[in-house]
Every structure is written in C-alpha cells, then in structure tokens.
Amino acid sequence: MTFPDRIDARWIDALTDDELRQAEQELRGIFATEQSAEKARCGNAFDLMRGPEELTAAWMRWSIVRNATEQRGVRLAGRQR
C-alpha cells in the first residue's frame, strides 16, 4: 500500500474497511521493525518517546490508523473484541 506523507482523516475516510485493515497491518509491521531495532540498540534503556525520529514517526502513523480502526469498528486479524 502507498501511504501519504501525512496520514490524516481525509485519507483514512477514503479507505474501505479492508484497505484500512491492510494499512494498519503494514504500519504495525513497520513500527515493530523500528521498535525491535531500537530495543536491540538500547537494551534496558529503551524509551519509545526518546527514540530516533523514524521510530516515533512509525509509532505515530500506526497509532493514527489503529485508532481509526477502533473508531470504525474494523476487526483486525488475530484480535478479539
């Protein structure tokens, strides 16, 4: 999926439920990769909010889309409601 530079409500509203689900999955994967790399680098000193810009940006983008799935009531794979 191609993501805009800035994820906003207009972009999210244009997505179908399936597209929103796909976006959440892809962004979660990007965030998880960044998080794992930073945890490996920092060990016990890991702090999400003090991480590099790539990590915090990945978290923010995923969080926005994740919140939209909740608001829309979209079920995510492997998650119970």
LODO-631267 format. One record per residue: residue number from 1; chain; x negated, y, z negated of N, C-alpha, C, O in turn. Coordinates in Angstrom, 1 decimal, padded with zeros to 4 digits. Each point is the difference from the previous one (the first is absolute). Layout:
% LODO-631267
+-----+--------+--------+--------+--------+--------+--------+--------+--------+--------+--------+--------+--------+--------+
: num : chaine :     nu :     nv :     nw :    cau :    cav :    caw :     cu :     cv :     cw :     ou :     ov :     ow :
+-----+--------+--------+--------+--------+--------+--------+--------+--------+--------+--------+--------+--------+--------+
: NUM :      A :      X :      Y :      Z :      X :      Y :      Z :      X :      Y :      Z :      X :      Y :      Z :
...
+-----+--------+--------+--------+--------+--------+--------+--------+--------+--------+--------+--------+--------+--------+
//
This chain:
% LODO-631267
+-----+--------+--------+--------+--------+--------+--------+--------+--------+--------+--------+--------+--------+--------+
: num : chaine :     nu :     nv :     nw :    cau :    cav :    caw :     cu :     cv :     cw :     ou :     ov :     ow :
+-----+--------+--------+--------+--------+--------+--------+--------+--------+--------+--------+--------+--------+--------+
:   1 :      A : -000.8 : -001.2 :  000.0 :  000.8 :  001.2 :  000.0 : -000.9 :  001.2 :  000.0 : -001.1 :  000.1 : -000.6 :
:   2 :      A :  001.5 :  001.0 :  001.3 : -000.7 :  001.2 :  000.0 :  000.6 :  000.9 : -001.0 :  001.2 :  000.3 : -000.1 :
:   3 :      A : -002.0 :  000.3 : -000.8 :  000.4 :  000.9 : -001.0 : -000.3 :  001.4 :  000.3 : -001.1 :  000.3 :  000.6 :
:   4 :      A :  002.0 :  000.7 : -000.9 : -000.4 :  001.4 :  000.2 : -001.0 :  000.4 : -001.0 : -000.3 : -000.7 : -001.0 :
:   5 :      A : -000.4 :  001.8 :  001.3 : -001.0 :  000.6 : -001.0 :  000.7 :  000.2 : -001.3 : -000.6 : -000.2 : -001.1 :
:   6 :      A :  001.8 :  000.7 :  001.1 :  000.7 :  000.3 : -001.2 :  001.3 : -000.7 :  000.0 :  000.9 :  000.2 :  000.8 :
:   7 :      A : -000.7 : -001.1 : -001.8 :  001.2 : -000.8 : -000.1 :  001.0 :  000.9 : -000.8 : -000.3 :  000.5 : -001.1 :
:   8 :      A :  001.5 : -000.3 :  001.7 :  001.0 :  000.9 : -000.6 :  001.3 : -000.6 :  000.2 :  000.2 : -001.1 :  000.7 :
:   9 :      A :  000.8 :  001.7 : -001.3 :  001.4 : -000.5 :  000.0 :  000.5 : -000.1 :  001.4 :  000.8 : -001.0 :  000.4 :
:  10 :      A : -001.1 :  001.9 :  000.5 :  000.5 :  000.0 :  001.4 : -000.5 : -001.3 :  000.7 :  000.7 : -000.7 :  000.7 :
:  11 :      A : -002.0 :  000.4 : -000.9 : -000.6 : -001.2 :  000.6 :  000.7 : -001.3 : -000.6 :  000.4 : -000.9 :  000.8 :
:  12 :      A : -000.3 :  000.9 : -002.1 :  000.6 : -001.2 : -000.6 :  001.5 : -000.1 :  000.4 :  000.4 : -001.2 :  000.3 :
:  13 :      A :  000.3 :  002.2 : -000.2 :  001.4 :  000.0 :  000.4 :  000.2 : -000.6 :  001.4 :  001.0 : -000.6 :  000.3 :
:  14 :      A : -002.0 :  000.8 :  000.5 :  000.1 : -000.5 :  001.4 : -000.3 : -001.5 :  000.1 :  000.2 : -000.6 :  001.1 :
:  15 :      A : -000.7 :  000.0 : -002.2 : -000.3 : -001.4 :  000.1 :  001.3 : -000.9 : -000.3 :  000.8 :  000.4 : -000.9 :
:  16 :      A : -000.8 : -001.5 :  001.5 :  001.1 : -001.0 : -000.3 : -000.5 : -000.7 : -001.3 : -001.1 :  000.2 : -000.5 :
:  17 :      A :  002.0 : -001.0 : -000.1 : -000.4 : -000.7 : -001.3 : -001.2 : -000.9 :  000.3 : -000.9 : -000.1 : -000.8 :
:  18 :      A :  000.9 : -000.6 :  001.9 : -001.1 : -000.9 :  000.4 : -001.3 :  000.7 :  000.2 : -001.0 : -000.4 : -000.4 :
:  19 :      A :  001.1 :  001.6 :  001.0 : -001.2 :  000.8 :  000.2 : -000.5 :  000.5 : -001.3 : -001.2 :  000.1 : -000.2 :
:  20 :      A :  002.1 :  000.3 : -000.7 : -000.4 :  000.5 : -001.3 : -000.7 : -001.1 : -000.8 : -001.0 :  000.2 : -000.7 :
:  21 :      A :  001.6 : -001.4 :  000.8 : -000.6 : -001.2 : -000.7 : -001.4 : -000.2 :  000.6 : -001.0 : -000.3 : -000.8 :
:  22 :      A :  000.8 :  000.4 :  002.1 : -001.3 : -000.3 :  000.6 : -001.0 :  001.1 : -000.4 : -001.1 : -000.3 : -000.3 :
:  23 :      A :  001.6 :  001.6 :  000.2 : -000.9 :  001.1 : -000.4 : -000.5 : -000.2 : -001.4 : -001.2 :  000.2 : -000.3 :
:  24 :      A :  002.1 : -000.6 : -000.6 : -000.3 : -000.3 : -001.4 : -001.1 : -001.1 : -000.1 : -000.9 :  000.2 : -000.7 :
:  25 :      A :  001.1 : -001.2 :  001.5 : -000.9 : -001.2 : -000.1 : -001.4 :  000.4 :  000.5 : -001.0 : -000.3 : -000.6 :
:  26 :      A :  001.0 :  001.1 :  001.7 : -001.3 :  000.4 :  000.6 : -000.7 :  001.0 : -000.9 : -001.2 : -000.1 : -000.3 :
:  27 :      A :  001.9 :  001.0 : -000.3 : -000.6 :  001.0 : -000.9 : -000.4 : -000.6 : -001.3 : -001.0 :  000.4 : -000.6 :
:  28 :      A :  001.7 : -001.4 :  000.1 : -000.4 : -000.7 : -001.2 : -001.3 : -000.7 :  000.3 : -000.9 :  000.0 : -000.9 :
:  29 :      A :  000.8 : -000.6 :  002.0 : -001.3 : -000.7 :  000.4 : -001.2 :  000.9 :  000.1 : -001.0 : -000.3 : -000.5 :
:  30 :      A :  001.2 :  001.5 :  001.1 : -001.0 :  001.0 :  000.0 : -000.4 :  000.4 : -001.4 : -001.2 :  000.1 : -000.3 :
:  31 :      A :  002.2 :  000.2 : -000.5 : -000.3 :  000.4 : -001.4 : -000.8 : -001.1 : -000.7 : -000.9 :  000.3 : -000.7 :
:  32 :      A :  001.4 : -001.5 :  000.8 : -000.6 : -001.1 : -000.7 : -001.5 : -000.2 :  000.4 : -000.8 : -000.3 : -000.8 :
:  33 :      A :  000.5 :  000.5 :  002.1 : -001.4 : -000.1 :  000.5 : -000.8 :  001.1 : -000.7 : -001.1 : -000.3 : -000.4 :
:  34 :      A :  001.6 :  001.5 :  000.5 : -000.8 :  001.1 : -000.6 : -000.2 : -000.2 : -001.6 : -001.0 :  000.3 : -000.5 :
:  35 :      A :  002.1 : -000.7 : -000.1 : -000.1 : -000.2 : -001.5 : -001.0 : -001.1 : -000.3 : -000.7 :  000.1 : -001.0 :
:  36 :      A :  000.7 : -001.2 :  001.7 : -000.9 : -001.1 : -000.2 : -001.4 :  000.5 :  000.1 : -000.9 : -000.4 : -000.8 :
:  37 :      A :  000.6 :  001.1 :  001.9 : -001.3 :  000.5 :  000.2 : -000.5 :  000.9 : -001.1 : -001.1 : -000.1 : -000.5 :
:  38 :      A :  002.0 :  001.0 :  000.0 : -000.4 :  000.9 : -001.0 : -000.2 : -000.7 : -001.4 : -000.8 :  000.3 : -000.7 :
:  39 :      A :  001.7 : -001.3 :  000.5 : -000.2 : -000.8 : -001.3 : -001.3 : -000.8 :  000.0 : -000.7 : -000.1 : -001.0 :
:  40 :      A :  000.3 : -000.4 :  002.2 : -001.3 : -000.7 :  000.1 : -001.1 :  001.0 : -000.2 : -001.0 : -000.4 : -000.7 :
:  41 :      A :  001.1 :  001.6 :  001.2 : -001.0 :  001.0 : -000.2 : -000.1 :  000.5 : -001.4 : -001.1 :  000.2 : -000.5 :
:  42 :      A :  002.2 :  000.0 : -000.2 :  000.0 :  000.7 : -001.3 :  000.2 : -001.0 : -001.2 : -000.4 :  000.4 : -001.1 :
:  43 :      A :  000.9 : -001.6 :  001.3 :  000.2 : -000.9 : -001.1 :  000.9 :  000.5 : -001.0 :  001.1 :  000.5 :  000.4 :
:  44 :      A : -001.4 : -000.5 : -001.6 :  000.9 :  000.4 : -001.1 :  000.2 :  001.5 :  000.0 :  000.9 :  000.5 : -000.7 :
:  45 :      A : -001.7 :  000.2 :  001.4 :  000.2 :  001.5 :  000.0 :  001.0 :  000.4 :  001.1 :  000.2 :  001.2 :  000.2 :
:  46 :      A :  000.4 : -002.1 :  000.4 :  001.0 :  000.3 :  001.1 :  001.1 :  000.9 : -000.6 :  000.6 : -000.3 : -001.0 :
:  47 :      A : -000.3 :  001.3 :  001.8 :  001.1 :  001.0 : -000.3 :  000.6 :  000.4 :  001.3 : -000.7 :  000.8 :  000.7 :
:  48 :      A :  001.9 : -001.2 : -000.5 :  000.6 :  000.3 :  001.3 :  000.0 :  001.5 :  000.3 : -000.3 :  000.4 :  001.1 :
:  49 :      A :  000.6 :  000.4 : -002.0 :  000.1 :  001.5 :  000.2 : -001.3 :  000.7 :  000.1 : -000.1 :  001.2 :  000.3 :
:  50 :      A : -001.0 : -001.9 : -000.6 : -001.3 :  000.5 :  000.1 : -000.8 : -000.6 :  001.2 : -001.2 :  000.2 :  000.1 :
:  51 :      A :  001.9 : -001.0 :  000.6 : -000.6 : -000.7 :  001.2 : -000.2 :  000.9 :  001.1 :  000.3 :  001.2 :  000.0 :
:  52 :      A : -001.0 : -001.7 :  001.1 : -000.2 :  000.8 :  001.2 :  001.3 :  000.4 :  000.7 :  001.0 : -000.6 : -000.3 :
:  53 :      A : -001.1 :  001.6 :  001.1 :  001.2 :  000.5 :  000.7 :  000.7 : -001.1 :  000.8 :  001.3 :  000.0 :  000.0 :
:  54 :      A : -002.0 : -000.9 :  000.6 :  000.6 : -001.1 :  000.8 :  000.9 : -000.9 : -000.9 :  001.1 : -000.4 :  000.4 :
:  55 :      A : -001.5 :  000.2 : -001.6 :  000.8 : -000.8 : -001.0 :  001.2 :  000.7 : -000.4 :  001.1 : -000.6 :  000.1 :
:  56 :      A : -001.2 :  001.8 : -000.5 :  001.2 :  000.7 : -000.5 :  000.9 :  000.4 :  001.1 :  001.3 :  000.0 : -000.2 :
:  57 :      A : -001.8 :  000.2 :  001.4 :  000.9 :  000.2 :  001.2 :  000.8 : -001.2 :  000.3 :  001.2 :  000.0 :  000.3 :
:  58 :      A : -001.9 : -001.2 : -000.3 :  000.7 : -001.2 :  000.3 :  001.0 : -000.3 : -001.0 :  001.1 : -000.5 :  000.3 :
:  59 :      A : -001.3 :  000.8 : -001.6 :  001.0 : -000.2 : -001.0 :  001.2 :  000.9 :  000.2 :  001.1 : -000.4 : -000.2 :
:  60 :      A : -001.4 :  001.7 :  000.5 :  001.1 :  000.9 :  000.2 :  000.9 : -000.4 :  001.1 :  001.2 :  000.1 : -000.1 :
:  61 :      A : -001.8 : -000.4 :  001.3 :  000.7 : -000.4 :  001.1 :  000.9 : -001.2 : -000.2 :  001.2 : -000.1 :  000.3 :
:  62 :      A : -001.8 : -000.9 : -001.0 :  000.7 : -001.3 : -000.3 :  001.2 :  000.4 : -001.0 :  001.1 : -000.5 :  000.1 :
:  63 :      A : -001.4 :  001.3 : -001.1 :  001.0 :  000.3 : -001.0 :  001.2 :  000.7 :  000.6 :  001.1 : -000.3 : -000.4 :
:  64 :      A : -001.3 :  001.3 :  001.3 :  001.1 :  000.7 :  000.6 :  000.9 : -001.0 :  000.7 :  001.2 :  000.0 : -000.1 :
:  65 :      A : -001.8 : -000.9 :  000.9 :  000.8 : -001.0 :  000.7 :  000.6 : -001.0 : -000.9 :  001.1 : -000.4 :  000.2 :
:  66 :      A : -001.8 :  000.0 : -001.2 :  000.5 : -001.0 : -001.0 :  001.3 :  000.6 : -000.7 :  001.0 : -000.6 : -000.2 :
:  67 :      A : -001.1 :  001.9 : -000.2 :  001.1 :  000.6 : -000.6 :  001.2 :  000.1 :  001.0 :  001.1 : -000.1 : -000.5 :
:  68 :      A : -001.4 :  000.3 :  001.7 :  001.1 :  000.1 :  001.0 :  000.7 : -001.3 :  000.2 :  001.2 : -000.1 :  000.1 :
:  69 :      A : -002.0 : -001.0 : -000.2 :  000.7 : -001.4 :  000.0 :  000.9 : -000.2 : -001.2 :  001.1 : -000.5 :  000.2 :
:  70 :      A : -001.5 :  001.0 : -001.3 :  000.8 : -000.1 : -001.2 :  001.3 :  000.8 :  000.2 :  001.1 : -000.4 : -000.3 :
:  71 :      A : -001.3 :  001.7 :  000.7 :  001.2 :  000.9 :  000.2 :  001.0 : -000.6 :  001.0 :  001.2 :  000.2 : -000.2 :
:  72 :      A : -001.7 : -000.8 :  001.2 :  000.8 : -000.5 :  001.1 :  000.6 : -001.4 : -000.4 :  000.9 : -000.5 :  000.7 :
:  73 :      A : -001.5 : -000.2 : -001.7 :  000.4 : -001.3 : -000.3 : -000.5 : -001.1 :  000.9 :  000.6 : -001.0 :  000.1 :
:  74 :      A : -001.7 :  001.3 :  000.5 : -000.6 : -001.0 :  000.9 : -000.8 : -001.1 : -000.8 : -000.8 :  000.4 : -000.8 :
:  75 :      A :  001.2 : -001.6 :  001.0 : -000.7 : -001.1 : -000.7 : -001.4 : -000.2 :  000.7 : -000.1 : -000.1 :  001.2 :
:  76 :      A : -000.9 : -000.1 : -002.1 : -001.3 : -000.3 :  000.5 : -000.4 : -001.4 : -000.2 :  000.5 : -000.7 : -000.9 :
:  77 :      A : -001.2 :  000.1 :  001.9 : -000.4 : -001.4 : -000.1 : -000.7 : -000.3 : -001.3 : -000.9 :  000.7 : -000.5 :
:  78 :      A :  001.4 : -001.8 : -000.1 : -000.6 : -000.5 : -001.3 :  000.3 :  000.8 : -001.2 : -000.5 : -000.2 : -001.1 :
:  79 :      A :  001.5 :  001.1 :  001.2 :  000.4 :  000.8 : -001.2 :  001.4 : -000.2 : -000.3 :  000.9 :  000.0 :  000.9 :
:  80 :      A : -000.6 : -000.3 : -002.1 :  001.4 : -000.2 : -000.5 :  000.6 :  001.3 : -000.4 : -000.7 :  000.9 : -000.5 :
:  81 :      A :  002.0 : -000.8 :  000.6 :  000.8 :  001.2 : -000.4 :  000.9 : -000.4 : -001.1 :  000.7 :  000.8 : -000.6 :
+-----+--------+--------+--------+--------+--------+--------+--------+--------+--------+--------+--------+--------+--------+
//
